[in-house]
């Protein structure tokens, strides 16, 4: 017959307690397979967290309010070539050359945005009072107005209700405050309620509503109200400054391309109509202020020219009269080639000088004399004057008659050209002033968007899935690392100083036996009987060798098996270990001293009554209470009827006399007691035992529980002899399938023949 066995290899004798490692080994490293095991163990936790995150993502994607985006494009022109040719040099007098970065700040200014806010009444927010969470989602899918109210909440709507507010002015104290509530009454009537009102106000759609308050007045004009009687609408009035500042933060402005002078104005909002209105209003106000600024510049320059033209006209008339008088007196004077050249150059330089001086007067009106522009034009004037001085020196060497003729003709030509130029400029400036044109234009107006840009449902679902997986994996790892039970027997030896006598693998056959017991199956349901070749039973067989050394100096043959907490398998270990020792030829007595919840009787198909409690109470004798030969060489003493004072009974003289008696009659007495951390029973009887074994459950028992249990037993006068590590899962991946390696140990199953 083939029988599986369990072997131990580490350089230590089989069954002997292993010494705690003195130095860290390669097993201290974290292996990827361990994380795989963690994910497998907590797969339902990871799946639940992922499903929750995905559900939240779906809910957000479906229920969140859609956000739309629209934009307009503005072009800033340096100067139009055709207009330059028509207006001539006068365009330099009023052309506004501002870089796109400066125009962006103009668009963002309170001057532009404030006018747009006033034009669109952007500070008024009026919406139906939708149901919480689901209201807007239901409204987007409705075909008409809904019946107001839901689950006792009156006024809430979930349909195609709408409201239009043409005017809403409130005292400054109510701005940015709690919203007003408008309730439709039917037939075009409504009521307005607010905590600042002593009573509801009644109004009619299309007619102004005025109500005086101590600190101001409420003026309301509703031009549209669609909803069934009882439907409620929320109307709020924000302050103008706050609305402008909020709009400044939300606007996204930037130049399209590099040095393109095309500005993009982008805005996002949940209301498509309001979005397009405010953007187009911003564009209109920006273009209008640019036109007004250009017209103002032209007007300013025109006023200056209107003041200068009479003076230049007098200068022209005076120079013409002087030249006419000279010709009448001296006749026509013929110029040689040198004089003609000097005359042409002088006229050109004088014209440039006058233009430069006029330009300086314009600059001085805006800048100080130390400004770089003023200094530059001063340098140009000085250079022109120097050239004119050189020409005058050449003229001074000519004959006197020729000098006078040259000077007078120069004055006439210069004054005539300048006067004519100024007249043309004045005419052109009047055309600019009345032309209502600027150097900016709207390329694209804001259109009403059809599709929302937020929420991006595929992206949200993908992020929810990724976040859920990461959160689930992280939670699983954190829970495994910080809230898990003991996984490695070496942890017990390294952190508690207790020796591990045996490592008992988990077996599914025991689960089947537990189910049979729970179903009320009759007969013996003990793994050592039904599956004597099971690896778990083989591991318990090695325990008897360890106990031989542990009980040599104990002075008695009593072995107490307990645990820190319930549900760790101490009764499984007690029953099967007693059966194994009896099968080995020893006469064994198994006592179920857990008179709180003991159930060893179920494993052997025995009734609970007529056991230990009745024996200690003197109702039965030992011969009557002990079940003899339940298995060959194995007698059992059940708990009996569960008493109300189990601790007192175990501390009684009767129990001590019982222990002395059975120790003399049997070769081994195995006692199963309540968990140490649950009851004080175990600590009371432990000092009378030859060996005390603590059972620890893999992935369940905590190191702190073992330490506290050992401390309580030590305080009672008995040190823990060793630990039985129960329920280790050999099927986990990093255990190597058929084996489990920890520190210097390796447990593996193998087959051998009889």
Secondary structure, DSSP 8 states (H G I E B T S, - for coil): --EEEEE--SSS-TTS-----SS--GGGS--HHHHHHHHHHTHHHHHHHHHHHHHHHHHHHHHS--BEEEEEEEEE-S--HHHHHHHGGGHHHH-----HHHHHHHHHSHHHHHHHHHHHTTTEEEEE-B-TTTHHHHHHT-SS---S-BTTBTT-B-SS-EEEEEEEE--GGGTTSS-EEEEEEETTEEEEE-TT-SS-EEEETTS-EEEEETTEEEEEEEEEEE--TT-EEEEEE--HHHHHHHHHHH-EEEESSSS--EEEEEEEES-HHHHHHHHHHHHHHHHHHHHHHHHHHHHHHHHHHHHHHHHHHHHHHHHHHHHHHHHHHH------HHHHHHHHHHHHHHHHHHHHHHHHHHHHTTS-TTSHHHHHHHHHHHHHHHHHHHHHHHHHTS-HHHHHHHHHHHHHHHHHHHHHHHHHHHHHHHHHHHHT--SEEEEE-----SS--BS-HHHHHHHHHHHHHHHHHHHHHHHHHHS-----HHHHHHHH---EEEEEE--HHHHHHHHHHHTT--S---HHHH-TT-HHHHHHHHHHHHHHHHTTTTSS-EEEEEESSSSSSHHHHHHHHHHHHHHTT--EEEEE--TTT--HHHHTT--SSSSHHHHHTTSS-HHHHSEEEEETTEEEE---S--S-HHHHHTSHHHHHHHHHHHHH-SEEEEE---TTT-SHHHHHGGG-SEEEEEEETTTS-HHHHHHHHHHHHHTT----EEEEEEE-TTSGGGTSSEEEETTEEEEEEEE--
